[in-house]
Amino acid sequence: MFVSLGALLVGCQAGSSAPGAVATSTPAKGSGSLPGDGDPQIYWDTIKQQVAQGLHRSVAELTALWGATPGGGQKGSNPPAAVTISDVATQEGLTRDQLTSLELNAIQTACTQLVHQGALTQAQADARMQEIRGWSLSDLDGYIMYAFNAH
């Protein structure tokens, strides 16, 4: 059973460009609270590569935007992101629907990778995707940014 993503990703506002408008609170790495936590690193790397490619950015550039900052803060909390994934998508001319498709396709590709490696069954991958498709847009955005932040 997973902890509600909404309880973990607080204040993610899709499309907001105001600095400090997005605050994410994510679990400590390896806590297993979100789908994918505890999975092989290839899951997260695949998501990052797919999203970076779709946004015409490098993984390093997006990690710099959303990566963890050293020092202070509560365990598992991140400072507000000044630039959100929605902001980057808008800069690239992507619509909200295109961004959502990019995000879901990246996660699907990562799940497929785990199925091919035998780390997930097809039924587990399908269940994960069904859960993720039920998330709000802000939770989906937060999850993708979390991939760059914590993995």
Biotite code that builds the C-alpha atoms (Angstrom):
import biotite.structure as struc

atoms = struc.array([
    struc.Atom([0.000, 0.000, 0.000], chain_id="A", res_id=1, res_name="MET", atom_name="CA", element="C"),
    struc.Atom([1.315, 3.433, -0.924], chain_id="A", res_id=2, res_name="PHE", atom_name="CA", element="C"),
    struc.Atom([1.078, 6.689, 0.972], chain_id="A", res_id=3, res_name="VAL", atom_name="CA", element="C"),
    struc.Atom([-1.082, 9.208, -0.845], chain_id="A", res_id=4, res_name="SER", atom_name="CA", element="C"),
    struc.Atom([1.012, 11.134, -3.304], chain_id="A", res_id=5, res_name="LEU", atom_name="CA", element="C"),
    struc.Atom([-0.944, 14.280, -2.482], chain_id="A", res_id=6, res_name="GLY", atom_name="CA", element="C"),
    struc.Atom([0.255, 13.998, 1.102], chain_id="A", res_id=7, res_name="ALA", atom_name="CA", element="C"),
    struc.Atom([3.834, 13.775, -0.106], chain_id="A", res_id=8, res_name="LEU", atom_name="CA", element="C"),
    struc.Atom([3.880, 16.331, -2.881], chain_id="A", res_id=9, res_name="LEU", atom_name="CA", element="C"),
    struc.Atom([2.518, 19.477, -1.309], chain_id="A", res_id=10, res_name="VAL", atom_name="CA", element="C"),
    struc.Atom([1.713, 22.593, -3.270], chain_id="A", res_id=11, res_name="GLY", atom_name="CA", element="C"),
    struc.Atom([2.754, 21.569, -6.783], chain_id="A", res_id=12, res_name="CYS", atom_name="CA", element="C"),
    struc.Atom([0.910, 24.001, -9.022], chain_id="A", res_id=13, res_name="GLN", atom_name="CA", element="C"),
    struc.Atom([0.870, 23.013, -12.676], chain_id="A", res_id=14, res_name="ALA", atom_name="CA", element="C"),
    struc.Atom([1.563, 25.958, -14.917], chain_id="A", res_id=15, res_name="GLY", atom_name="CA", element="C"),
    struc.Atom([2.587, 28.323, -12.164], chain_id="A", res_id=16, res_name="SER", atom_name="CA", element="C"),
    struc.Atom([5.603, 30.415, -12.991], chain_id="A", res_id=17, res_name="SER", atom_name="CA", element="C"),
    struc.Atom([5.874, 32.359, -9.766], chain_id="A", res_id=18, res_name="ALA", atom_name="CA", element="C"),
    struc.Atom([9.157, 31.699, -7.998], chain_id="A", res_id=19, res_name="PRO", atom_name="CA", element="C"),
    struc.Atom([8.575, 29.584, -4.945], chain_id="A", res_id=20, res_name="GLY", atom_name="CA", element="C"),
    struc.Atom([5.138, 28.509, -6.134], chain_id="A", res_id=21, res_name="ALA", atom_name="CA", element="C"),
    struc.Atom([6.068, 24.829, -6.051], chain_id="A", res_id=22, res_name="VAL", atom_name="CA", element="C"),
    struc.Atom([7.038, 23.169, -2.824], chain_id="A", res_id=23, res_name="ALA", atom_name="CA", element="C"),
    struc.Atom([7.554, 19.443, -2.810], chain_id="A", res_id=24, res_name="THR", atom_name="CA", element="C"),
    struc.Atom([7.786, 17.250, 0.197], chain_id="A", res_id=25, res_name="SER", atom_name="CA", element="C"),
    struc.Atom([9.040, 13.846, -0.774], chain_id="A", res_id=26, res_name="THR", atom_name="CA", element="C"),
    struc.Atom([9.991, 10.763, 1.177], chain_id="A", res_id=27, res_name="PRO", atom_name="CA", element="C"),
    struc.Atom([13.565, 9.910, 1.957], chain_id="A", res_id=28, res_name="ALA", atom_name="CA", element="C"),
    struc.Atom([15.224, 7.916, -0.815], chain_id="A", res_id=29, res_name="LYS", atom_name="CA", element="C"),
    struc.Atom([14.462, 4.229, -0.553], chain_id="A", res_id=30, res_name="GLY", atom_name="CA", element="C"),
    struc.Atom([11.475, 4.681, 1.760], chain_id="A", res_id=31, res_name="SER", atom_name="CA", element="C"),
    struc.Atom([9.223, 2.819, -0.664], chain_id="A", res_id=32, res_name="GLY", atom_name="CA", element="C"),
    struc.Atom([6.421, 5.364, -0.213], chain_id="A", res_id=33, res_name="SER", atom_name="CA", element="C"),
    struc.Atom([6.008, 6.155, -3.912], chain_id="A", res_id=34, res_name="LEU", atom_name="CA", element="C"),
    struc.Atom([5.772, 3.864, -6.921], chain_id="A", res_id=35, res_name="PRO", atom_name="CA", element="C"),
    struc.Atom([9.297, 3.217, -8.086], chain_id="A", res_id=36, res_name="GLY", atom_name="CA", element="C"),
    struc.Atom([11.048, 3.814, -4.781], chain_id="A", res_id=37, res_name="ASP", atom_name="CA", element="C"),
    struc.Atom([13.189, 0.750, -4.240], chain_id="A", res_id=38, res_name="GLY", atom_name="CA", element="C"),
    struc.Atom([13.194, -0.127, -7.957], chain_id="A", res_id=39, res_name="ASP", atom_name="CA", element="C"),
    struc.Atom([16.465, -0.490, -9.881], chain_id="A", res_id=40, res_name="PRO", atom_name="CA", element="C"),
    struc.Atom([18.028, 2.837, -10.852], chain_id="A", res_id=41, res_name="GLN", atom_name="CA", element="C"),
    struc.Atom([17.239, 2.151, -14.523], chain_id="A", res_id=42, res_name="ILE", atom_name="CA", element="C"),
    struc.Atom([13.589, 3.008, -13.771], chain_id="A", res_id=43, res_name="TYR", atom_name="CA", element="C"),
    struc.Atom([14.459, 6.539, -12.697], chain_id="A", res_id=44, res_name="TRP", atom_name="CA", element="C"),
    struc.Atom([17.181, 6.969, -15.316], chain_id="A", res_id=45, res_name="ASP", atom_name="CA", element="C"),
    struc.Atom([14.719, 6.018, -18.061], chain_id="A", res_id=46, res_name="THR", atom_name="CA", element="C"),
    struc.Atom([12.164, 8.546, -16.810], chain_id="A", res_id=47, res_name="ILE", atom_name="CA", element="C"),
    struc.Atom([14.813, 11.272, -16.668], chain_id="A", res_id=48, res_name="LYS", atom_name="CA", element="C"),
    struc.Atom([16.171, 10.480, -20.134], chain_id="A", res_id=49, res_name="GLN", atom_name="CA", element="C"),
    struc.Atom([12.710, 10.369, -21.724], chain_id="A", res_id=50, res_name="GLN", atom_name="CA", element="C"),
    struc.Atom([11.545, 13.600, -20.093], chain_id="A", res_id=51, res_name="VAL", atom_name="CA", element="C"),
    struc.Atom([14.785, 15.445, -20.850], chain_id="A", res_id=52, res_name="ALA", atom_name="CA", element="C"),
    struc.Atom([14.578, 14.397, -24.495], chain_id="A", res_id=53, res_name="GLN", atom_name="CA", element="C"),
    struc.Atom([10.936, 15.465, -24.734], chain_id="A", res_id=54, res_name="GLY", atom_name="CA", element="C"),
    struc.Atom([11.722, 18.851, -23.184], chain_id="A", res_id=55, res_name="LEU", atom_name="CA", element="C"),
    struc.Atom([14.811, 19.356, -25.372], chain_id="A", res_id=56, res_name="HIS", atom_name="CA", element="C"),
    struc.Atom([17.022, 19.586, -22.303], chain_id="A", res_id=57, res_name="ARG", atom_name="CA", element="C"),
    struc.Atom([19.784, 17.459, -20.851], chain_id="A", res_id=58, res_name="SER", atom_name="CA", element="C"),
    struc.Atom([19.303, 15.288, -17.791], chain_id="A", res_id=59, res_name="VAL", atom_name="CA", element="C"),
    struc.Atom([22.041, 17.352, -16.120], chain_id="A", res_id=60, res_name="ALA", atom_name="CA", element="C"),
    struc.Atom([20.202, 20.620, -16.840], chain_id="A", res_id=61, res_name="GLU", atom_name="CA", element="C"),
    struc.Atom([16.920, 19.351, -15.392], chain_id="A", res_id=62, res_name="LEU", atom_name="CA", element="C"),
    struc.Atom([18.708, 17.825, -12.413], chain_id="A", res_id=63, res_name="THR", atom_name="CA", element="C"),
    struc.Atom([20.263, 21.230, -11.772], chain_id="A", res_id=64, res_name="ALA", atom_name="CA", element="C"),
    struc.Atom([16.768, 22.774, -11.779], chain_id="A", res_id=65, res_name="LEU", atom_name="CA", element="C"),
    struc.Atom([15.134, 20.190, -9.519], chain_id="A", res_id=66, res_name="TRP", atom_name="CA", element="C"),
    struc.Atom([18.011, 18.408, -7.805], chain_id="A", res_id=67, res_name="GLY", atom_name="CA", element="C"),
    struc.Atom([18.390, 18.262, -4.060], chain_id="A", res_id=68, res_name="ALA", atom_name="CA", element="C"),
    struc.Atom([20.279, 21.088, -2.476], chain_id="A", res_id=69, res_name="THR", atom_name="CA", element="C"),
    struc.Atom([22.765, 20.235, 0.261], chain_id="A", res_id=70, res_name="PRO", atom_name="CA", element="C"),
    struc.Atom([22.294, 21.301, 3.842], chain_id="A", res_id=71, res_name="GLY", atom_name="CA", element="C"),
    struc.Atom([19.326, 22.508, 5.932], chain_id="A", res_id=72, res_name="GLY", atom_name="CA", element="C"),
    struc.Atom([15.682, 21.655, 5.750], chain_id="A", res_id=73, res_name="GLY", atom_name="CA", element="C"),
    struc.Atom([13.691, 18.809, 7.175], chain_id="A", res_id=74, res_name="GLN", atom_name="CA", element="C"),
    struc.Atom([14.533, 15.285, 6.124], chain_id="A", res_id=75, res_name="LYS", atom_name="CA", element="C"),
    struc.Atom([12.597, 14.510, 2.979], chain_id="A", res_id=76, res_name="GLY", atom_name="CA", element="C"),
    struc.Atom([11.649, 18.097, 2.229], chain_id="A", res_id=77, res_name="SER", atom_name="CA", element="C"),
    struc.Atom([12.897, 20.111, -0.685], chain_id="A", res_id=78, res_name="ASN", atom_name="CA", element="C"),
    struc.Atom([13.064, 23.853, -1.157], chain_id="A", res_id=79, res_name="PRO", atom_name="CA", element="C"),
    struc.Atom([10.504, 25.261, -3.584], chain_id="A", res_id=80, res_name="PRO", atom_name="CA", element="C"),
    struc.Atom([11.445, 24.874, -7.235], chain_id="A", res_id=81, res_name="ALA", atom_name="CA", element="C"),
    struc.Atom([11.764, 28.261, -8.920], chain_id="A", res_id=82, res_name="ALA", atom_name="CA", element="C"),
    struc.Atom([11.073, 26.681, -12.328], chain_id="A", res_id=83, res_name="VAL", atom_name="CA", element="C"),
    struc.Atom([8.569, 23.858, -12.643], chain_id="A", res_id=84, res_name="THR", atom_name="CA", element="C"),
    struc.Atom([8.304, 21.161, -15.278], chain_id="A", res_id=85, res_name="ILE", atom_name="CA", element="C"),
    struc.Atom([5.238, 22.983, -16.559], chain_id="A", res_id=86, res_name="SER", atom_name="CA", element="C"),
    struc.Atom([7.317, 26.153, -16.964], chain_id="A", res_id=87, res_name="ASP", atom_name="CA", element="C"),
    struc.Atom([9.948, 24.282, -18.994], chain_id="A", res_id=88, res_name="VAL", atom_name="CA", element="C"),
    struc.Atom([7.274, 22.653, -21.152], chain_id="A", res_id=89, res_name="ALA", atom_name="CA", element="C"),
    struc.Atom([5.692, 26.043, -21.825], chain_id="A", res_id=90, res_name="THR", atom_name="CA", element="C"),
    struc.Atom([9.104, 27.452, -22.822], chain_id="A", res_id=91, res_name="GLN", atom_name="CA", element="C"),
    struc.Atom([9.377, 24.591, -25.325], chain_id="A", res_id=92, res_name="GLU", atom_name="CA", element="C"),
    struc.Atom([5.917, 25.233, -26.739], chain_id="A", res_id=93, res_name="GLY", atom_name="CA", element="C"),
    struc.Atom([4.318, 22.081, -25.316], chain_id="A", res_id=94, res_name="LEU", atom_name="CA", element="C"),
    struc.Atom([0.669, 22.152, -24.351], chain_id="A", res_id=95, res_name="THR", atom_name="CA", element="C"),
    struc.Atom([-0.545, 20.752, -21.027], chain_id="A", res_id=96, res_name="ARG", atom_name="CA", element="C"),
    struc.Atom([-1.814, 17.650, -22.833], chain_id="A", res_id=97, res_name="ASP", atom_name="CA", element="C"),
    struc.Atom([1.545, 17.153, -24.559], chain_id="A", res_id=98, res_name="GLN", atom_name="CA", element="C"),
    struc.Atom([3.373, 17.452, -21.238], chain_id="A", res_id=99, res_name="LEU", atom_name="CA", element="C"),
    struc.Atom([1.034, 14.942, -19.614], chain_id="A", res_id=100, res_name="THR", atom_name="CA", element="C"),
    struc.Atom([1.568, 12.512, -22.499], chain_id="A", res_id=101, res_name="SER", atom_name="CA", element="C"),
    struc.Atom([5.333, 12.975, -22.240], chain_id="A", res_id=102, res_name="LEU", atom_name="CA", element="C"),
    struc.Atom([5.272, 12.284, -18.501], chain_id="A", res_id=103, res_name="GLU", atom_name="CA", element="C"),
    struc.Atom([3.037, 9.214, -18.748], chain_id="A", res_id=104, res_name="LEU", atom_name="CA", element="C"),
    struc.Atom([4.973, 7.809, -21.703], chain_id="A", res_id=105, res_name="ASN", atom_name="CA", element="C"),
    struc.Atom([8.253, 8.237, -19.803], chain_id="A", res_id=106, res_name="ALA", atom_name="CA", element="C"),
    struc.Atom([6.880, 6.327, -16.819], chain_id="A", res_id=107, res_name="ILE", atom_name="CA", element="C"),
    struc.Atom([5.399, 3.649, -19.110], chain_id="A", res_id=108, res_name="GLN", atom_name="CA", element="C"),
    struc.Atom([8.761, 3.221, -20.858], chain_id="A", res_id=109, res_name="THR", atom_name="CA", element="C"),
    struc.Atom([10.478, 2.900, -17.482], chain_id="A", res_id=110, res_name="ALA", atom_name="CA", element="C"),
    struc.Atom([7.941, 0.286, -16.345], chain_id="A", res_id=111, res_name="CYS", atom_name="CA", element="C"),
    struc.Atom([8.418, -1.645, -19.582], chain_id="A", res_id=112, res_name="THR", atom_name="CA", element="C"),
    struc.Atom([12.171, -1.605, -18.960], chain_id="A", res_id=113, res_name="GLN", atom_name="CA", element="C"),
    struc.Atom([11.611, -3.167, -15.524], chain_id="A", res_id=114, res_name="LEU", atom_name="CA", element="C"),
    struc.Atom([9.299, -5.821, -16.999], chain_id="A", res_id=115, res_name="VAL", atom_name="CA", element="C"),
    struc.Atom([11.983, -6.743, -19.564], chain_id="A", res_id=116, res_name="HIS", atom_name="CA", element="C"),
    struc.Atom([14.533, -7.027, -16.760], chain_id="A", res_id=117, res_name="GLN", atom_name="CA", element="C"),
    struc.Atom([12.199, -9.153, -14.650], chain_id="A", res_id=118, res_name="GLY", atom_name="CA", element="C"),
    struc.Atom([12.054, -6.577, -11.838], chain_id="A", res_id=119, res_name="ALA", atom_name="CA", element="C"),
    struc.Atom([8.279, -6.110, -12.337], chain_id="A", res_id=120, res_name="LEU", atom_name="CA", element="C"),
    struc.Atom([5.607, -8.372, -13.743], chain_id="A", res_id=121, res_name="THR", atom_name="CA", element="C"),
    struc.Atom([3.407, -7.006, -16.500], chain_id="A", res_id=122, res_name="GLN", atom_name="CA", element="C"),
    struc.Atom([0.499, -7.029, -14.022], chain_id="A", res_id=123, res_name="ALA", atom_name="CA", element="C"),
    struc.Atom([2.523, -4.929, -11.543], chain_id="A", res_id=124, res_name="GLN", atom_name="CA", element="C"),
    struc.Atom([3.500, -2.486, -14.286], chain_id="A", res_id=125, res_name="ALA", atom_name="CA", element="C"),
    struc.Atom([-0.123, -2.211, -15.425], chain_id="A", res_id=126, res_name="ASP", atom_name="CA", element="C"),
    struc.Atom([-1.290, -1.605, -11.848], chain_id="A", res_id=127, res_name="ALA", atom_name="CA", element="C"),
    struc.Atom([1.373, 1.080, -11.362], chain_id="A", res_id=128, res_name="ARG", atom_name="CA", element="C"),
    struc.Atom([0.351, 2.860, -14.545], chain_id="A", res_id=129, res_name="MET", atom_name="CA", element="C"),
    struc.Atom([-3.328, 2.663, -13.588], chain_id="A", res_id=130, res_name="GLN", atom_name="CA", element="C"),
    struc.Atom([-2.518, 4.263, -10.230], chain_id="A", res_id=131, res_name="GLU", atom_name="CA", element="C"),
    struc.Atom([-0.385, 6.989, -11.792], chain_id="A", res_id=132, res_name="ILE", atom_name="CA", element="C"),
    struc.Atom([-2.991, 7.791, -14.460], chain_id="A", res_id=133, res_name="ARG", atom_name="CA", element="C"),
    struc.Atom([-5.383, 8.532, -11.600], chain_id="A", res_id=134, res_name="GLY", atom_name="CA", element="C"),
    struc.Atom([-3.150, 11.220, -10.123], chain_id="A", res_id=135, res_name="TRP", atom_name="CA", element="C"),
    struc.Atom([-3.788, 14.938, -10.430], chain_id="A", res_id=136, res_name="SER", atom_name="CA", element="C"),
    struc.Atom([-1.660, 16.851, -12.922], chain_id="A", res_id=137, res_name="LEU", atom_name="CA", element="C"),
    struc.Atom([0.234, 18.557, -10.115], chain_id="A", res_id=138, res_name="SER", atom_name="CA", element="C"),
    struc.Atom([1.021, 15.181, -8.507], chain_id="A", res_id=139, res_name="ASP", atom_name="CA", element="C"),
    struc.Atom([2.230, 13.826, -11.851], chain_id="A", res_id=140, res_name="LEU", atom_name="CA", element="C"),
    struc.Atom([4.429, 16.893, -12.358], chain_id="A", res_id=141, res_name="ASP", atom_name="CA", element="C"),
    struc.Atom([5.756, 16.550, -8.821], chain_id="A", res_id=142, res_name="GLY", atom_name="CA", element="C"),
    struc.Atom([6.580, 12.868, -9.351], chain_id="A", res_id=143, res_name="TYR", atom_name="CA", element="C"),
    struc.Atom([8.606, 13.640, -12.467], chain_id="A", res_id=144, res_name="ILE", atom_name="CA", element="C"),
    struc.Atom([10.462, 16.466, -10.700], chain_id="A", res_id=145, res_name="MET", atom_name="CA", element="C"),
    struc.Atom([11.021, 14.054, -7.786], chain_id="A", res_id=146, res_name="TYR", atom_name="CA", element="C"),
    struc.Atom([12.763, 11.679, -10.208], chain_id="A", res_id=147, res_name="ALA", atom_name="CA", element="C"),
    struc.Atom([15.330, 14.378, -10.949], chain_id="A", res_id=148, res_name="PHE", atom_name="CA", element="C"),
    struc.Atom([15.551, 15.437, -7.304], chain_id="A", res_id=149, res_name="ASN", atom_name="CA", element="C"),
    struc.Atom([15.955, 12.182, -5.440], chain_id="A", res_id=150, res_name="ALA", atom_name="CA", element="C"),
    struc.Atom([17.314, 9.732, -7.967], chain_id="A", res_id=151, res_name="HIS", atom_name="CA", element="C"),
])
